Structures are given as structure tokens and as C-alpha cells.
Amino acid sequence: MNFIAMDFETANAQRHSACSLALTKVENSQIVDEFYTLIKPETKFFWKNIQVHGIRPQDVADAPKFPEIWPIIQPYFQKNNLVVAHNASFDNSVLAGCLNYYNLEPANFLSLCTVKTSRKLYPEIDNHKLNTICKFLDIPLDNHHDALADSRACAHILLEEEKCFGTEPLKSLVIAK
């Protein structure tokens, strides 16, 4: 399988408030590269978000704003590229929110959610949160809500699902964005 696993953290509930992003690149079912950056959002931080991910306004004071990052990551978000996230509706909406906020062209790519794949393939699990699935599949998740740790874990979940079930049951869950 070839795909990008993506994870955003946000400063608040606004979808354009991305404060960190990680991408984990998988080629031929192997992790081959990773990208991580802090992002300086043009909005205030909410204390509860800080409590979740630990990123504070001073941490992103010198970080690039989203439009500076987009040219670097845009090649991954193309029509036939698969982008995977755990709770993809959230991460896709953050990407769309940032693109919209900065008047950048919408991204068109294939999307797959590992919450949905794990619900389909592991219905016996009580919940399908990232840490629960990682524990069930014995995938390390040392720093939950760190975007890089979460994107890496997401990649490992899909690779484990591919190994155990093949790609056929996954195909029906891919959607075009």
C-alpha cells in the first residue's frame, strides 16, 4: 500500500486553528518518511486544547503559518493519492478549514479513516479511539496527541489491517475529497 497518514492538532475548536501537523509516508507498505511541524495559527488557544496536546502559544511563536507549509505538503494531496487519518473527518476538516481561511485552492485526494476501518474489521472492541486500537493491535503510542506519534500510529493501524485482512475490505471505505 502507498499512502500518507495525517494528524493535526488545533489551538481551539475553529477548523483553521491548526497548531501542529504530521505526515507519515508509506510506500510499498513500509514507512519511508515523516514530516512534522508546528504551525502558528491566527487565533487564540483554548486551555482545553492545550491540556490535550500540550502545545502553547509560546511554542508556536516562531512557527510558520499554514500558507508557508502548504507548498511543502501540497504534493501529497493530489487526486489519486490516499490520505489516511484516525477520525479523518476531523483532520480533513482542519485541512479544508486552513485552505479556506487562507483562500487557497481546495485539495482533492482520496481519504480513508482508520476509525471506520477498525470499526468494520474489529467490531468486538468497545471503542475505536486511537489509543484503544493501538493497545488492541500492540502498536506503540508513546505520546498520544503528539501529531507525529498519532500519524505514525495511524499508519501502523492501516498496515496491520492490510496484513491481516488484505486491501479488499478497505477499498469500500475510501472516499474522494
Buried (B, 14 or more C-beta within 10 A) or exposed (E): BEBBBBBBBBBBEBBBBBBBBBBBBBEEBEBEEBBBBBBBBEBEBBEEBBEEBEBEEEBBEEBBBBEEBBEEBEEBBEEEBBBBBBBBEBBBBBBBBBBEBEEBEEBEBBBBBBBBBBBBBBEEBEEBBBBBBBEBBEBEBEBBBBBBBBBBBBBBBBBBBBEEBEEEBBEEBBEEB
